[in-house]
Amino acid sequence: MSELSRKRLASQLAEAVAEALRADLATQERALLVVSGGSTPVPFFEALAAVDLPWERIEVTLADERWVAEQSGDSNARLVREHLLQGPAAAATFVPLTTDAMTPEQGTDEVAERMLALSWPASMVILGMGGDGHTASLFPDSQELGLALSTADPVVAVRTPSQPQPRITLSADRLHQAHRHVLHITGGDKRSVLARALSGDDSRELPIRAFLACPLAVYWAP
Ligand SMILES: O=C1O[C@H](COP(=O)(O)O)[C@@H](O)[C@H](O)[C@H]1O
């Protein structure tokens, strides 16, 4: 039952994203889509890849990434390549958030330069959320959270005690700039975290709070 409703949710989100991209492409040459990694977006990626769009005019990047090689099973870029950039969608321009540098701190300048060359503001940002209220790689236990929530730089290198790998994330400012914002989540636990987020305002406790007033369209299924 929940698998079916998650599939339906993914199709509905894919339609909404396609509509947003088509609307923006009616008035601009290229449009940018920012997606999240993790396990939730896989059916959405597959539904979106099947949609008829002028993919050669669409740019795709990630809200965040683990600082791992693309061959790693933990790579969000790999997830995007395997599930979204398939068939006609392979014509999209995908811009990843990692470089050959050893650390995200060393790679940040190059990634920032890449990001600034994209077609901002993004048509849409699709955020995920973890059980700790993190979104993108804005983690409550990260030393860099304050910086990532306040800087005008496009990306921030992040070290998080609760996570095994260092990461890189788009800053809250860069994510806020998008025309449209979506939160894509599934399951009762995440619904409870969202309810908790809605009942307070400290983004350092639950970083998803930094996006609740974007406004944020919530796509949820059990
Ligand atoms: O670490 C991450 O987790 C969140 C949520 O992932 P999920 O597996 O619970 O769907 C994701 O939004 C983020 O991009 C990813 O790097």
The ligand as a Gaussian input file, in Angstrom:
#p B3LYP/6-31G(d) Opt

LIG

0 1
 O       21.849000      12.700000       3.762000
 C       20.898000      12.938000       3.057000
 O       19.663000      12.699000       3.551000
 C       18.521000      13.440000       3.156000
 C       17.327000      12.516000       3.369000
 O       17.623000      11.230000       2.810000
 P       16.628000       9.999000       2.807000
 O       17.491000       8.791000       2.510000
 O       16.002000       9.920000       4.159000
 O       15.639000      10.244000       1.723000
 C       18.642000      13.941000       1.723000
 O       17.660000      14.888000       1.475000
 C       20.026000      14.521000       1.463000
 O       20.148000      15.017000       0.131000
 C       21.041000      13.439000       1.659000
 O       22.344000      13.871000       1.349000

